[in-house]
Amino acid sequence: MATVEKMPMLQMGYDKLNEQLRELKAERPLIVDAIEEARAHGDLSENAEYHAAKERQGQVEATIADLEDKLSRAQIIDPKTLSGDKVVFGATVTLLDEDDKPVKYQIVGQAEADAKLGMISYNSPLGRALISRQVGEEVEVSVPSGDKFYLIDKIEFI
């Protein structure tokens, strides 16, 4: 029997997925209307509007199924309830790069990862390299631009 793998995420990520799901479900009736309108134009074999609406319907239904699956497997983690001296999911980590310039990342789920906002997935190369490490440890990460080295300066649970 297959096991259902939980998806760790922050409350913010859960809310974001829920909002996307709500928007897509609200779009369903509009797509049905577009299909009905395109059907009224006659011959379906050469009806581009009909095919586009049917394709959009397929995309929306697949995305809804994916979001519902993710939400059903969601394990919401509040970083404020965590503590310890090791990097874990939800931790905010301050790193020093090779030039001793500080960079700050929070370890989050895949659905909420956005490197520009300082949120990296626990499955990303850097996220995997940081998990279970402690302050003072050096981390080496292989990225497309080459190997990067970081020193873990601070671990916070905020």
N, C-alpha and C positions, 0 to 999 in steps of 0.2 A: 504494500500500500504506500502510495506517495505521501510524503510529509509536506505540510504546508509551511513554507518558510516565512517567518515573520519579517516584516519590513520596518526596521527602526526609523523613526522620524520625529522631528520636533512638532509641537502643536502648530507652529506656523506653516510647516509643510503639509500637515493634515488639512488645515483650513484652506490652503491654496488648492489642493487637489479637490476638496469638496466644492469650492467655488467653480472650478473648471467643469466639474460634473454637472452642477446646477445650470451653468450656462449652456452646456451641450444638450441637456434634457429640454431646456427652453427652446432650443433651435429645432428640435424634432418636428413640431407642428408646421413650422415655416417650410421645412424641406418637403413634407407631405403636400403642402399647398403648391409648392413649385412643381412637384411631380404631377399633380392633378392638372395644373395649368398647362404644362408641357404636353400631357396626354391629349388635351383638348385641341392641340394644334394638328392632330392627325397622325400620319404615318410615323410610327415609332422607330423604324429602322434607320431613318435619316434625320432623326430629331435630336440635334445636339443639346438642346436645353434639357430634354428628358434624360439623356445619358449623363450629362453633368450633374443633374439633381440626384440621379440614382447612385452615381459615384460618391457624391458628397454624403448621401445617406449611409453608404457603406463605411465611409471613413468615420463618420460621427458615431455609428453603432459600435465599431471596433474600438474607438477611443473610450466610449462610455464603458464598455466591457472591461477594458484595461484599467480604467480609473476605479471602477467598482471592485475589481480584484485587489488593487493596491490598497484601497481603503479597508477592505475586509481583512487584509493581512497586516494592517498598520499596528505598530507597537509604539505608542507615543511615549517619548522619554523627555522628562523635564530636567535640563542640566543643573538647575539650582538644587535638586535633591541629591546630586552626586557629589562625591568627594574622593580624595585619594591623591597619590603622588604619581600616578601613571596616566598617560593619554588614553582616554576612552571615548566612545561615541558621545557627542554633546559637549565635550571639552573645548575650551578656547585656548589655543596654543600660540604663544609668542615665540617666533624663531628668529635667529640671527643668521643672515645669509653670509656668503663668503666675504662680503665687504663690511660685516658687522652691522648691516642695516636691518632693523627689526621689521618683520612681517608677521601679521596676525591672521590666524585661520581658526574657524570653528569647524569641528568634525560633525557632519550632518548626513542625512540620508540622500539617496540618489535623486529623489524627486525635488529636493530643495537646494541642491548644490548650485552655486553660482560663484565662481572664483573671483569675479569682479567685486562681489560683495563680501569677500573673505570667507566664503562658506564652501568647503570642499567635501566631497563624498568620502565616506569611510572606505569605499572601493577604489578610489582614485590611487594612482601610484604614490603620491605624497601621503594620502590618508592611510593607506596600508603600511607605509614605512613608519608613520608616527604612532599607530596603535600599540599600546603596551610599553612605550618608551617613557623615560623619566627625564626630569630637568637635568641638564648637564650632558646628556647623551648627544652624540653626533648622528645625523641621519643622512644617508646618501640616497638620492632619488635619480633614476634614469628617466629623462624626458627627451622628447624629440630634438631639442637644442643641445643635448649633451647631459653629462652627469652634473647634478647640483648637490651641494653639501650645505646642511643646516645644523645649527646648534640649538637645542631646545632650551629656551631662556626662562619661560614661565608657563605654567598650566593653571587655568582658571575654570571654574564652573559657574558661569553667569548666564 
